[in-house]
Structure formats: structure tokens, C-alpha cells
Amino acid sequence: MNDTAAPLVFRGLPAAEGIARGRVHRVDWNVPEVPRVAVPKGGRDRELERFRRARARARRELEDLKRRTASRLGPIEARIFDPQILMLDDPDVVEGTRRYIAENRLTAARAFDWRMLELKDRWSRTSHPMVLDRLNDLEDLKVRILIRLLDLPDPWAIDGWEVGGIVAVARDLTPSFVALVDPSRVVALAADWGTRTSHWAILARSLEIPAAAGLGDITTRAEDGQAIIVDGWSGRVVMEPDAREADRFERRRAAIRGWRHESGTDVREEAVTVDGQAVTLRVNLDLPGEAARARALGAHGVGLFRTEFLVVGRSTFPEEEEQYRSYREVVEAFPSHPVLIRTFDLGGDKFPVFLRTPSEDNPFLGRRGVRVCPDEPELFLTQLRAMSRAAVHGDLRVMVPLVNTGTEIETVRELAEVAEDQLAGEGLPFARGVEVGAMIETPAAALAAPALATHADFLSIGTNDLVQYTLAVDRTNTRLAHLFDSFHPAVLRQISMVAGAGRAAGVEVSACGEMAARPLGILLLLGLGVDVLSVAWRSLPGIRRMVRNCRLDEIRAAAAAALEAPAGPQAKRDFTASLRPTLERLFPRGT
């Protein structure tokens, strides 16, 4: 540990919850350099055969990796490798490479390298940020094929790594690498690139390995063996921590361990404030397998079940039966509590391969969320059929993303009625009249909340997008992180407005997103009138403990003061100052 030099602090994106300290091991993987060698006359067939063998070997390796991942983590997580497997037979990849071999007398390695560079350039110029994951898959596959064609060692091999305490630091990570990681040896991950939705980050969460992404330039400043702390809850990474940072780490780790190891009695206790106000704590889920773990931690249902895992990276529509099984698994995990399942939130940073969508200059303001529904009725009708069938097993509710008008809610209801009529005609069991709610994610929706509440059965505030759209700040852009301000007066007033509209109409208002995952954000939401919170399942014990040690009357008074502040920083200072005794009791200095 270096007690003289100031520690280096990086602020990125939280990718997988947890906190860990270890030693840097830089993963310096790059696409191999391909020699410029011309193929002699008569060598074309040999190179075509070498390319075929390399693809066949890559397929065997990926299928084996998929099987091992399914055995280790489950079939849903294992599907993360499907995009790469599909690329092995993609005509854009295969025929383009064969053509270069045949027409330009290129080696298999050179032809494949050229073709993949062309595809990378083409995909990089598309308008959908989700292409980053596709590019990551492409790079992973490119390396896999080239090292076979060039007889090079596997850059992801970790067999020679030291025994434990490793923090893998990389420009980017790939599913192939993370799937092989042993959490007893690799205690955390840190990457220049990536987001929480990256395929490797999903695997890291399943393996419960803390991870931070979008760190910018950590790989250029990290050296093997350096001490490093990774906080996957906040996305904060500290290199060469000094005594103060080490003490902060120990306090924070101890607090988190205390929260996560509450007794069974504590888990069964209700989240009720000191002055007797009940708060409902639900969970956000990315995958069905997380439901059982969330229930074990005392969740009162699901406030956001993201369904994009069923479509992103796939080349065909997900079958109704597969969707039904996934939804039923989650609903049956919470037989006495609501399960809010979001319809496919496509567009922006998530568009599946099988939807051929025209290029958009600004996809986050284009075909997103509910706007995709009229254009893809077959996709959403199948999803609503599966939801209606799963609703037989519990309190399933349909949540519609990016709603601005009541008409959009009614469009989904009409499609749900078509699904119900079809199921009735086929004699399949289903639940009629499943509740349909709106996600409040734009200023338009917040301002129109009183009207939306007359059309929707419930409202759910998606804090990530609400802040993003209100402030015109991309929440995944770490360079603009200082402008992404949840305490901005415009954001606070909208949340307060939506909570008030829900109370007036007698409909439930909940909140999900990063704001409902951070201590100050949780307290602020409660103070603004939102008493149903949906959080990451690992956060449940800590949030329950926090709620049980707070007074809601004090929180409301602090929130009222924050609402009067002229700017976000002042609102945060006023709110924090008003609750200082409570915060110091809940979070000892340094945690």
C-alpha cells in the first residue's frame, strides 16, 4: 500500500454489485496482427479448408463453453454465447471471407481479418448503441478464429495466474473470459469500456463478482501488482489506496456484509419506519434465476422484470412457450406479491438482430419502448399471450416502457385483449384483465401523470431515463457523469408531481432505477412521496435496515427543503444537512 502518493480514483459505471480489494492483473488482449503473405497459385483450396476447420473448432469451443456455463449458471446465461455461434454461419462473415480468399489470393487469416474489419466499420456507423455488445462479440470471435489460424496461444487463458486476490483490469472484457473466471481467485473486474448491460457484466453478476465498467483509461494507468479497490455498487475504483481509502473500504465492506448476512428473523421483518410508515421493497430482475435469491432476502415482489434477455442477441423471435416458462418461474417465486413485468424495452441501446430497423440519427429519441409495439405486433402479441398465461400462477402485472400518452396504454390493452381472445379460442388457461401500468420516464409523462393515471392501473418512475431525458445527459457517458444529477430541481419536482398524481387517482406509484439503489436517493424518493421501491436484489437487506432506522416525517421535511433549492448541488447539501444525524447513525463516516 502507498501511504505517500495520492491514490488514483476512477469513477465509472456500476456493472456488478459488490466490493473487493486485490492486486491488478492487466488483461492485455488485442486482435493478433496478421502477416501480409500472399497465397501461392493452387493454395486457394487449402486456405478455404483452413478457414472451415478454424470455424468448426471455434464452434466446438463455444458450444462447450455454452454447456459449461449452463451447468454452472443456468440456460439463460448460457445463451449469451448464441450471437457468436450464429456469426460462424452468418453469410456476411463466411461468404465475405471466402470471396477474399478466392478472388484476392489472401490467406484465410488475412481474408477473415479484412472481412471482420469491414463489418466492424459498418456496425460502428449504425445508430444503435446496443451495437457495442455486438462489436464485443465480434471482437471475441475474431480473436478466437485468428489464434487458431495463426497457431497462437489463447489470450484469455488464466491457468497461470496467481492463486487469488486478482482484480482483472482490461480495456474491455468478453463473455468467453468471464465465463471461465473462478471467483475464488478473481475477486473483481474493472474495464475501460462496457456498461451494466454488457454480456460480460451479466455473467459477472451471475457469478457475484464485483465489477465496474466505463472507467475510461484505467488500463493505461494500471500496473500489474498494484493494490486496487473495486466498488461495484457505485462504479468507483481506487488504485494504490492510502490509509484513508483502506479504512473506508473496510468500513463499507463490513457494512455490506452485515446487511447481506442478516438473520432470517430480520429478513421476515417489514420495512417500517420508526414513526410507523410502511415501505414496500421489491426487486429489479434481469434473469429468472435471480427470483429465488430475491425471495430469500425478503423481497415483496418484483418491481421491474426486464425481459430483453429473451430477445437481445438472437436471430429469431422468442417462442411463446419459452417466455411463458420464464415469466411463470418468477411469478411462482412470489405467490403472495405483485410481479411487474416490463414489455420488451427495445430501441435506444437495445435492438435485437432479428428486427431489421432503419438507421436513426438519435435512437434514444426514436423508436423506443412502446413506440415499437405498433410496428411489431406479432412480437408483442406473443409476449402478452405468454404473460396472460403466466398470470394464472400469481399477481402478474404488465408494465409498458416510455409511455407519454393514455392512447399508448390503450393500444397495449387492445393487443392484450386480442391475446386473451386467442387463448380462449385455443382452450389454454389464462388470466383475463391483467393490470397494465405505465413507466414514467420522460418529462412529458411526468407532466401528464394525472391524465395517465386515469388510463393506467399503476405508475412506475424509471429514474434513470427520467433524469437522462430531463437533463439531456446520456447516463452511460462517463465524461458527462458530473451533469447526471438526480437532485436537479426539475427532476425532484417531477417525481413529487407523479407521486401526488398517483395519490389523487388512487393508483400505486413505485420507483425503480439507480436512484432507488443509493442511500440518499432512496431517502429522497420516500420524502417525495414514493413508498414502493424496486431495487437490486442484493441491496434489499441494507435498504430494509435503513428504512427501519429512519423517521418519515423527518425525511419529508428534508425533501421539502430540497424542493425549494435553486440547483441540484444545493438541494443535495440541504437534504443531507437536514438528515445529518440520521445519516451518521446509518452510515458511519467512511462507509
N, C-alpha and C positions, 0 to 999 in steps of 0.2 A: 504494500500500500504506500502511496506517495503522500506524505503529510506536508510537503513544502509547496509543490506546484498546485495551482488551482485545478480542480477536476474539470474534465470536458463534459458538458451536459448537452445531450441531443433531445429534441422534442419532436416525436413523430406521431404515428397513429397506433392506438391500441389494437393489436391483432389477435392476441390470445391472453386471457386473464391469468394473473399470477405474478409473482415477483421472485427473482432469483439473483444470486451473485455467483460469479465464477471467473474463469480466465478465458480471454479471447482466443479463438481458433478461427483464423480467416479462411474462408472457403473461396479460394481464388479460381473459380471455374470460368472458362471462356470457350467460345467456339474454336475448335482447333484450326490452325492455319493449314490450308490445303495447298500442297505443292502444285506448281504450274507445269504439268507434264502432259505432253501430247500422246495420244494413243496411236501406236503404230498401225499400219494397214493390217486388217484382219483381226484387230484386237477389240472391235466393237462388241461382238457377241460375248467375249469374256467379261467385259465391263458391265454389260447388261445382266449377266449371270451373277456377278459380284454384288450388284445393286439388289437383285432379287434375294440373294442369300442374306444380305445385311438386313433387309426388311423382314424376312422371315425370322431371323434371330431376334430382332427388336420386338416383334410381335410376341414371341415366346417369353421374352423377358418381361414385357409389360403385362401379359396375361398372368404370369407367375406373380408379379408384384401386385396385381389386382386381387388374385386369390389370397395372397398373404395378408393384404390389407383387409379383405372381407373377413378373414378368420380373426384378425386382431381387433378390428374396429367395427366391422359391420358392412353389409352390402351397399348401403347408401354412400358411405365414404369411399368404398372401392370404386364406385362409378366415376370418381374424379379422373381415373385413367382412361375412360372411354374416348375423350376427344383425341388423345394421342393415338390410340388404337385405330380410330376411324381415319385419322390422317394417313395412315400407312396404306390405305386403299383409295385415298382421295385422288381423283383424276388430275386435279391441279398440281398435286405433288408428284404423282407417279408418272403420268404421261409427259409432263413437262421435263422431268429428269431424263426419261428415256429418249425424248426428242433431242435433247442436247448431246447425249451420248452418241446417238445415231448420226446426227447432222453436223456436229461440230468436232467430232473426234476427241471428246473430253473424257477424262477418267470418270468413273462412277462418283468418286468423291467430289471432283470439281463440278460436275454437272448438278449433283444434288445441292452443293453449296450455292451455286448460282441460282437454282430454282427457289431455294428457301429464302435467299436474299430478295428475290423478286416478290415473293409472297409477303415477306415482312414489310417491304416497302409499300405494297398495295394495302395491306391491312392497317399499317400505321397511318395511312391517309384517310381511313374511314372515319366516320363521325362518332362512333360509339366507344366510350371509354372502356366498355367491357372487353374491347379488343386487347387490352393489356394482358388479361388472363390467357387469351388465345395466343398472343405472342409468346407468353411464358411457356405455354405448352409446346409451341412450335420450336422455341429455342431448346427446350428439354429434349424433344425428339431429334432435333438436328444434331445435338451433341451425341446422342445415343447412336445414331446411324453413322456419323463420321468417325467416331472412335473405333467402330467395327471395320469400316472401310480402310482406315489408316493404321489399324493394329496398335492403338494407343490404350493406356490404362484408363480405367473408369474414374473420372474426376470426382464422383460422388462417393467413392469408397471411403468408409470410416473405420475399417478394421484396425488400422494402425494408430488410431487416435489414443490419447492417454486415457486412463481408467475412468475418470469422472470429473465433474465440475466444469464442463466445457460450455461456453457460450459461442455458438456458431454465428459468425458475422460474415455477411455476404452482400454483394451488390444486389442480387436477387436470389430467391430460393425457388426450388421446384418441388412438385409433388413427389417425384422419384426419390429425392433426397430425404424429405421429411418423413416419408412412409417407412424408411429404414432406420430412423433415429431411435436410439434407446434412451428413454427419459432418465434412466439412472445414470447415464453418462453425459448426455447433453441436457443441461438444465434450463437453457433459454436460447432464443433465436433473435437476431437483430438484422434488419435488411435495409439497404438504401431505398429500395422500391417496394411496391406492393401495398395492399390495403387489407382490411379485415375480411373482405370477400374473396381474396386470392385463394386459389385452390390449396396452396401450401399452408395458408393460415387456417383454413378449415380443418386440415389434418392436424395442425398443431393444437388446436382447441380440443379435438377428439383425444389427442394424446396427453392433454393437460400440461403442455409445455408453454411457459410464458413466452410471448413474442411481441416485438414492436416492429412496425413497418414504416415506410415512408420517411426514413431518417436522413435522407439527403446524401451525405458524404461520409458516413461513418467508416466505410471500408478504406477510404484513402487516409484516414487518421488513426485507424486501429492497428495495433501490432500484436503479433502472437504473444500470449503470456500476460498481457496487461489485465489488471483487475477491472471488472466491469459489473455493473448492476443493470438489470433489465426489469422495468416495471410494465408488465403487460396490461395493467389496469388503466394506466394513463398514457402509455406510449413514450414514457420518459426513460432515457438511458444515460447512465453516468459512467464515464471512463476514468480510471485511476481515482476512485473516490477518496476523499480525505476523511479525517476522523468524524467530521460533522455528517457527511453523507453516509458513512458507515453506520453511525448511530441512528440516523434517520431510517436507513434500510432495516436495521434490527427492530426498531420500534414498529415500523409498518408491517414487516413480516410477522412479528409477534401478534399484532392486532388482527391481521388477516387470518392467521392460524387459529386465533381464539374464536373469531367469528365462524370459521368453517368447521370447527370441532365442538360446536355447541352440543349439549346433551340432547337426547331425544325429547326430554320434557320441554326444553327451550324451543325446539322445532315445532312442537304442538301448540305453543303459546300463541295467542293472537297478537297482531301488530296493533297495539292500542297505546295511544299517547298517555303521558302522566295525567292529563286532565280528562281522560276517558273517551277520546275521539278515535274511532276505529279507522284503520287504513288497510285497504286491500292490496296485497302484494301478489302479483302474477309474474310470469316469466316470459322472456323472449326466447324462442327456439329457432335454431337453424336446421336441425335434423330431428327426425322422430325419436331416435335413440336417446336424446337428451331428456325426454319427458320423465322417465322413471327416476333419473337423478334429481330433477327439479322437484318432483313429488316428495322424494325422501328428505328434501330440505324444507318442506312445509309450504310449497307454493300453493296459492289458492286459485289455481287455474293458469291459463295461458293468455297473455295479453297481446301477443304477436307471434304467430307461427308463420315464418317465411317459407313460401312454397317454391321459390326459384330453384332450389336444389333439384327439382323434378324436371327442369327444362334447360337450364343453362349448360352449354357444352354438349348438348345432344343433337343428333341429326334428325330425329323424328319426334312427333308428339308423344307425350307420356300417355300410356294406356290408362283407361278409367280404373281398371282393377288395381293397378299399381298405386294410383292416387288414393283410392278407397282404403287400401291396406295401411298406407302411411297415415292418413287422417284418423282412421279408426284406432291405430296404436296410440296416438296422442290423446284422443278423446277418452279412451278406456283407462288411461293413466289418471284421469281426473273425473271420475264418475259423478262427483258432487259439485263440480265447479265449472265455470264457463271456459270454453276454448275458442279464442278468436283466431280464425284462420284467414290470412290475407290472400286474396286472389292474386294471381301472378302479377308481380310488380315489374313489368318489362319496360324496356326503353332506358334512356339515360346511360347507366353503367351496366345494364343487364339486358342483352338481347340474344336469344338462343340462335344457334346456327340455322335451324330449320325455318325460321321466319325470314324470308327474303325482304328486307326493308330498304327503302330508298335512303340514300345518304342525306343527312341533315346537318346544317351548319351549327346548330346548337341543340343537341339531342336532349339535354336536360329541360329544355323548354319546348320540346317537340312531342312525338308520340310516346307518352309515358303513362303508366298506371292504367286508369280506367279508360283513357283515350284509345288504347289499343283494342279494347273489347269489341267495339262495333266492326272493326276490320278483321278480327279473328274470332268470329262467333263459335266456330267448331271447337277451338281450343278452350274457350271459357265455358261453353256449354258442357263439355266433357268434365271440366273441373267442378262445375256446380252440380252435376249429376253425382260425382263421387262424394262431394260434401253432403248432399242431401241423404245419401245412403249412410254415410258415417254418422250423421246426426241422430240416427236411430239409437246409437250407443251412448249418447250423452248430450250435454248442452253445447252444441257446436254453433258458432255464430260466424257469419261471413263478413269480412272487413274489406272495404274497397279503397284502394290507394289513389291519391292525388285527385280527390273529388273537389270540384268547385261549385257545382250546381245540384239542385234537387233532381233535375232531369237525369243526370248521370246515375244517381241512385236508383231511380225508377227504371232505367234501362237494364240495370243488373237484376232488379226484381222481376222484370218481364222475362228475362232469359232464365232466371231460376224457376219461374212458373212453367216455362217450356220444358225444362229438365224434369220437373215433377210430373208433368203430364206424360212425358215419355216413359218415365219409370213406372207410373201407374199402369200404362198400357202394356208394359212388359212384365208386370206382376212382381217386380222387385220391391223389397221392403225399403221404405224411405220415410223421412220426416217432412211433412208439408209446413210451409210457412216459417222456414228458418230465418232468424233475425239477420238483418242486413244493416251494417253500420258504415260510417264514413270516416276516413282518415283526414285529419285537418293538417295539411302540410304546406299551405300557401296563404299569403295574406288575404287573398280573395275568399278562401274558405273560412278563415277566422272571422273576417268581417261579416260574412254571410251566415255565421253559425246559427243565429236564431231561426233563419229560414231553413237551413239544412236540418236542424233538429226536428222540424215537422215532417221530414221525409225519412230520416234515419232512425233506427232503433237504438243506436248508441253512437257516440263520437269518440275518436281516439286521436290524440295530438301526437303527430310524428315530429318530435322536436328537432331531429337532425335536419330534415328538409325545411321545416318552418323557419329555422334560423338561416339556413342557406338561401332560401328564396326571399326572405325579408331583407337580408343584408347584401344580397347578390354576391355571396362569397362561396366558392367551391369548398366544401367541407373536406375534400380529400387533398387539397393543395396545401402542403405544409408551409409553403412560403407565405400563405395568407392566414396562417393559423391565428396570428395575433388579431385579425379582424373578425374571426368567427366568435362572436360574443353573445353567449346565451343570456347575459344580463342587460343587453341593449334594451332601452325603454320600449322600443317598438315591439320587441319580442314579448316582454313582460305584459304589456297591455293586451296583446292579442291572446295570450294564454288566459289571462284574467277574464277577458271577454268571452272566450269559448266556455270556460268553467261556469260563468254566470248564465250563458245561454242554455247550457245543459240543465242547470238547476231550475231555471224558469220553465223549461219544457218537460221536466221530469224524466230526462234521459241520462244515462250514465256517461260520464266523461272520464276517460283514462289518458295516460301518457306513456309513451314508450320512446326509446332512443337514448342517446348518450346523456342527455340532461337528467334522465331518471336513473342514471347509473353512478352519478357522482354525488358525494355528500351534500355539498351546497345546492346542487341542482335539485336533489330530492326535497330538501327543506324548502327551497323556493317554490317548487310545484305545490307542495302542501299548503304553503302560505297563500298561494294564488287561488286556492280552491279546488285543486285536483287531489282527490283522495283515493284514486285507484292507479297504482303504478305498476308498470311492467318492466322488469329488469333482467339482466343476465342471470342465469340460474345460480352461478357461483357466488353472486353478490347477496343472495337472499339472507343468510344469517346475519351479516353485518348490517344490512338495512333494517331488518327486524329489530335488532338490538338498538339501533339508532332511534327508530320510531318510539320504542318503549321508554326511551330516556329523554323525550322531548315534551314540551308543552305546546299544543297547537295554538293557544291564544298568543303566546309569545312569538311564534313563527309568523302568524298572520299580521301581527303588529310590525314585525321586521319587514315583511313583504310589502306592506302598505307604504312604509318609508322608502323602500327601494323603488316603488312605482312612481314616486314623486321626484326621483333623481333625474338630472338633465342628461346623463350619459351612462353608458354601461359600467365603466370603472368606478364611478361614484356610487352607482346602485349597488355594486358588489361590496364596496367599502362600507356603505351604510348598513347593508344587510348583515355583513359579517360582524360589524361593531355591535349591532343590536343583539346578536346572538352569541357574543363572545363567551360568556360564562358556560352556555350550553355546549359550544364547540370545544372549549378547552376541557370540559368534562368528558366529552365523547372521543375527542382526538387529542391525546397528549401531544405536546409540542414535538414536532419532528415526524409525526406519522402522516 
